[in-house]
Amino acid sequence: MKIRVSHILVKHEYEAQDLLRAINSGKEFAELAKKFSTCPSAPSGGDLGIVGRGRLDEDFEDVAFALKIGEITSRPIRTRFGYHLIYRTE
């Protein structure tokens, strides 16, 4: 199984919480990713492309594959890279 996923990566949980509140109040995920994400995927709106299992951090992957298409995580996900908001686009 492969999915298409985007994310926003930040250093601190409070930053991720602030971004999640902005998304829930109607801000565009991709625009926030471009502006605030520290990942090299930021210029593309956080798009990581189509990925299969075994290519991502395990904690990130478990959450990403559990999301429904169009769904965004309800809380920040911590990995060794920082805190992520994950959006399953396909």
SULJOSUL-V812900 format. One record per pair of residues at least 4 apart in sequence whose ideal C-beta (glycine too) atoms are under 6 Angstrom apart, sorted by the first residue. I is the first residue (numbers start at 1). J is the second residue. D is the distance in whole Angstrom. If there is no record, write none. Layout:
i:I j:J d:D
i:I j:J d:D
This chain:
i:2 j:50 d:5
i:2 j:52 d:5
i:3 j:88 d:6
i:4 j:50 d:5
i:4 j:89 d:5
i:4 j:90 d:4
i:5 j:48 d:5
i:5 j:64 d:5
i:5 j:88 d:5
i:6 j:46 d:4
i:6 j:47 d:5
i:6 j:87 d:5
i:6 j:89 d:6
i:7 j:46 d:5
i:7 j:84 d:5
i:7 j:86 d:5
i:8 j:19 d:6
i:8 j:33 d:5
i:8 j:37 d:5
i:8 j:46 d:5
i:8 j:85 d:5
i:9 j:37 d:5
i:9 j:38 d:5
i:9 j:39 d:4
i:9 j:82 d:5
i:9 j:84 d:5
i:10 j:15 d:4
i:10 j:16 d:5
i:10 j:82 d:6
i:10 j:83 d:5
i:11 j:82 d:5
i:13 j:76 d:5
i:13 j:83 d:5
i:16 j:76 d:3
i:16 j:83 d:4
i:16 j:85 d:6
i:19 j:32 d:5
i:19 j:85 d:6
i:20 j:85 d:6
i:22 j:27 d:4
i:23 j:27 d:6
i:23 j:29 d:6
i:27 j:32 d:6
i:29 j:87 d:5
i:30 j:45 d:3
i:32 j:36 d:6
i:33 j:37 d:5
i:33 j:42 d:6
i:33 j:45 d:5
i:33 j:46 d:3
i:34 j:42 d:6
i:34 j:45 d:6
i:37 j:42 d:4
i:37 j:46 d:5
i:41 j:46 d:5
i:41 j:47 d:6
i:41 j:48 d:6
i:51 j:55 d:5
i:56 j:60 d:5
i:56 j:61 d:4
i:57 j:79 d:4
i:59 j:79 d:5
i:60 j:64 d:6
i:60 j:79 d:5
i:60 j:84 d:6
i:63 j:77 d:5
i:63 j:86 d:6
i:64 j:86 d:5
i:67 j:71 d:4
i:67 j:88 d:4
i:69 j:88 d:6
i:71 j:88 d:6
i:72 j:87 d:5
i:73 j:77 d:6
i:73 j:85 d:6
i:73 j:86 d:5
i:76 j:83 d:4
i:77 j:84 d:5
i:78 j:83 d:6
